[in-house]
Amino acid sequence: MRRIKWAENVVADESRRFLRHSRFRNQRIDELVELPIDGDGAKNEGVFGVCQIASSVSTRSVRRPDMPMLPIDWRNRSMTERSNDPQTSVPACYRHSDRVTRLQCSQCGRPICTECSTDAAVGQRCPECVRSQGTTRVIRGRNLVGNPTFQTSPVSFSIIAITVTIFVLGLVSPEAQNELFQRLAMANFLVEAGDWWRVLTVTLLHGSLAHIFFNMYALYIFGPRLEQQVGSLPFAALWLASAAGGSAASFFFGEPDQVAVGASGAIFGLFGAWLYVAWVRRDTPAGRAQLRTFGWLLAINMALPLFIRNIDWRAHLGGLVTGVIVAALWRYFAAAKPNAEQRRSALAAMVFVILMALIVLV
């Protein structure tokens, strides 16, 4: 009896507190709390009924008269049965009805599961919207900040592979190495005689293991990141223009009988493009840090010819200036413009054609 009396007091206190709320002020407690129903269809007002009321009120299990009641067995139903029942509707993937999901297609609003979701520039897309939009290229964030791969930077890794293959071939066969140097090396007197292709093929030859290691390592550091940002075709055009710029400086300002090998001119072209980007961003903390780093690298590389003989500093300087010019053209005539990648390709190709024309015609 004491327990029943305690339960009745709890019900009275809780009901008075809830009925003070304006929403339930004019409703009785039996309208707010659904009492259990026994087998005869009558409300059980015994001890079990009083405890049930106390439990319902204490846990805020109140129901407005206009709210539908959930079926008693709704927790035991499958996802498909819940989805088909309007009272227990749960969002499910439109292609997999047994998968509950909170994802929606950002374009059409269909509920989709993780298997059907495709990342988009904003939100996600369902398979139907992806098919209607056609083929698109998605570059994930981890490809921009992670280690470079052939998939993200095909031109850079192709240049490295071809250059290393030619160097290994020369190590294996001295006769092949001699033939390659005679046909591909940058010799000013032969270029003047008409062998204009040596302006570009010089980048495929290297004189020693240290020479090729430092050049290919520099290409690995500066090339893939730049290629990811500007595109493979503009990057290839920049590489050719920088190689032509370095060879042009060596041709016009070097000795007539000078012979040179190496990709240093093209490497310095990439370095010049990065240096220009850092200078443009010098007002930001990241730009200032980048500018200091490239400034130190530039000072070290410019000082190397003072201590190491047989370094063609003219080719370095020519490639550096060419890279800066191409990057400046990209900024003023391609950045934030329609078809920016095509514009970058055309601008770098224009610089390349002008340099080649100067070498061949002058």
SVG drawing of the C-alpha trace seen along z (x, -y; Angstrom):
<svg xmlns="http://www.w3.org/2000/svg" viewBox="-14 -42 100 53">
<polyline fill="none" stroke="black" stroke-width="0.4" points="0.0,0.0 2.8,-2.4 4.3,-1.8 0.9,-2.4 0.5,-5.6 3.9,-6.8 3.2,-6.1 -0.1,-8.0 1.7,-11.0 4.3,-10.9 1.6,-10.9 -0.2,-13.8 2.9,-15.9 4.1,-15.3 0.7,-15.8 0.2,-19.1 3.6,-20.3 2.8,-19.3 -0.7,-20.7 0.7,-24.1 2.2,-24.2 -0.2,-26.2 -0.1,-23.4 -1.7,-20.8 -3.6,-23.2 -7.1,-22.1 -6.4,-18.4 -6.8,-15.6 -4.0,-13.2 -5.8,-10.3 -5.7,-12.1 -2.0,-12.7 -0.9,-9.3 -1.9,-6.2 -2.8,-3.6 -2.2,0.1 -5.1,2.1 -5.9,5.5 -7.5,8.4 -11.1,7.2 -10.4,3.9 -10.7,1.8 -8.1,-0.4 -6.2,1.3 -6.4,-1.0 -4.7,1.3 -1.2,1.2 0.3,1.9 -1.7,-0.9 -0.5,-3.4 3.1,-2.4 2.8,-2.6 1.4,-6.2 4.3,-7.1 6.9,-5.7 5.3,-7.5 5.1,-10.8 8.6,-10.7 10.2,-9.9 8.1,-12.6 6.2,-9.9 3.4,-12.3 1.4,-12.2 -0.8,-15.0 -4.2,-13.8 -3.5,-14.6 -0.3,-12.5 -0.6,-9.0 0.4,-6.0 3.2,-3.8 2.4,-0.1 3.4,2.0 5.7,4.2 7.4,1.4 10.8,2.2 10.7,5.8 9.9,4.8 12.5,4.8 13.7,1.7 11.6,2.5 8.4,2.8 9.2,-0.4 9.8,-2.3 6.5,-1.1 4.6,-2.1 3.8,-5.9 3.8,-5.9 7.3,-4.4 8.9,-5.8 12.7,-5.7 15.0,-7.1 16.5,-4.3 18.6,-4.2 16.4,-4.3 18.5,-1.5 19.0,0.6 15.8,0.5 17.3,2.5 20.0,-0.2 19.0,-3.1 20.8,-6.3 20.8,-10.0 22.7,-10.9 20.8,-12.6 21.9,-13.4 22.8,-17.1 21.1,-17.5 17.9,-15.5 17.4,-14.8 17.2,-11.0 18.3,-9.1 21.5,-7.2 23.8,-4.9 27.6,-5.2 28.0,-2.6 25.8,-4.7 27.3,-8.0 29.8,-9.7 31.8,-12.7 31.1,-16.0 32.5,-19.5 29.7,-20.3 28.0,-17.4 27.5,-14.0 25.6,-12.7 23.5,-9.6 24.3,-7.2 21.5,-8.7 22.8,-12.2 26.4,-11.1 25.3,-9.4 23.3,-12.4 26.3,-14.7 28.7,-12.6 32.3,-11.8 34.1,-14.1 37.5,-14.1 37.7,-14.1 41.0,-14.9 40.8,-14.0 42.4,-16.1 44.9,-13.3 46.3,-13.4 47.1,-17.1 48.9,-16.8 50.1,-13.2 53.0,-11.7 52.9,-12.3 52.1,-9.4 52.1,-8.8 48.3,-9.1 48.4,-12.7 51.6,-13.8 52.2,-11.7 54.5,-14.2 56.9,-14.6 57.3,-10.9 57.6,-10.2 60.5,-12.6 62.2,-11.0 61.7,-7.5 63.0,-8.3 66.0,-10.2 67.0,-7.5 66.5,-4.8 68.9,-6.6 71.5,-7.1 71.3,-3.4 71.7,-2.5 74.8,-4.5 76.3,-2.8 75.6,0.6 77.0,-0.1 79.8,-2.7 79.3,-2.6 75.6,-3.5 76.6,-6.3 79.1,-7.7 76.5,-7.6 73.9,-9.3 76.3,-12.1 77.3,-12.7 73.6,-12.9 71.8,-14.6 74.3,-16.8 74.1,-20.6 77.0,-21.7 76.8,-25.4 78.6,-24.9 76.3,-22.0 73.2,-24.0 74.4,-26.8 74.9,-24.3 71.2,-23.3 70.9,-20.6 68.2,-22.6 66.8,-19.5 69.9,-19.5 68.3,-22.4 65.7,-20.0 67.5,-16.6 70.3,-18.0 67.9,-17.5 68.0,-13.7 71.8,-13.4 73.8,-13.6 77.5,-13.4 77.6,-11.5 75.5,-9.8 75.5,-12.8 74.5,-15.0 71.4,-13.0 70.5,-12.3 70.3,-16.0 68.5,-17.0 65.9,-14.2 65.4,-14.8 64.8,-18.5 62.3,-17.5 60.6,-15.1 60.4,-17.9 59.2,-20.8 57.5,-19.1 54.6,-17.0 53.1,-19.6 53.2,-22.2 51.8,-19.8 48.9,-19.0 48.0,-22.7 48.4,-23.9 47.7,-20.7 49.8,-18.2 49.7,-19.9 50.7,-23.3 53.4,-21.7 54.8,-20.0 54.8,-23.2 56.6,-25.0 59.2,-22.3 59.9,-22.6 60.0,-26.4 62.4,-26.4 64.7,-23.9 64.7,-26.2 65.3,-29.3 68.3,-27.7 69.7,-26.4 69.1,-29.8 71.1,-31.6 73.9,-29.1 73.9,-29.4 73.9,-33.1 76.2,-33.9 78.4,-30.8 81.5,-29.9 81.1,-28.7 82.8,-25.4 80.9,-24.8 79.3,-21.4 76.8,-20.8 74.5,-18.1 71.9,-18.1 68.3,-19.2 69.4,-22.1 67.9,-24.8 64.5,-23.1 64.7,-22.5 65.5,-26.1 62.4,-27.0 60.2,-25.1 62.2,-26.8 61.5,-30.2 57.7,-29.5 57.6,-28.6 59.7,-31.6 57.2,-33.9 54.3,-32.3 56.0,-32.8 56.7,-36.5 53.1,-37.1 52.0,-35.6 54.7,-37.5 52.0,-39.3 50.8,-36.0 52.7,-34.1 52.9,-31.0 54.1,-33.1 56.8,-34.8 58.1,-31.4 58.1,-30.0 59.9,-33.1 62.6,-32.8 63.1,-29.1 63.4,-29.7 65.6,-32.7 68.1,-30.6 68.0,-27.9 68.5,-30.5 71.5,-32.0 73.1,-28.6 72.6,-27.5 73.9,-30.8 77.0,-30.5 77.9,-27.0 79.6,-28.0 82.1,-30.0 83.3,-26.8 82.6,-24.0 83.9,-24.2 82.1,-23.1 78.7,-24.4 76.8,-26.3 75.4,-29.1 74.0,-30.7 71.6,-27.8 70.6,-28.1 69.8,-31.8 68.1,-31.4 65.8,-28.7 65.0,-30.7 64.0,-33.8 61.9,-31.8 60.0,-30.2 59.3,-33.5 58.0,-34.9 55.7,-32.0 54.3,-32.1 53.7,-35.9 51.8,-35.3 49.7,-32.6 48.8,-35.0 47.7,-37.9 46.2,-36.1 45.0,-32.7 44.2,-32.9 40.4,-32.9 39.6,-32.9 37.4,-30.5 39.5,-27.6 42.4,-28.5 44.3,-25.3 44.1,-25.8 45.2,-29.4 48.2,-28.3 49.2,-25.7 48.9,-28.2 51.0,-30.9 53.8,-28.5 53.8,-27.1 54.0,-30.7 57.1,-31.3 58.6,-28.1 58.0,-28.9 59.5,-32.4 62.7,-31.0 63.1,-28.3 62.6,-30.8 65.3,-33.0 67.7,-30.0 67.0,-28.8 66.6,-32.1 69.2,-34.4"/>
</svg>
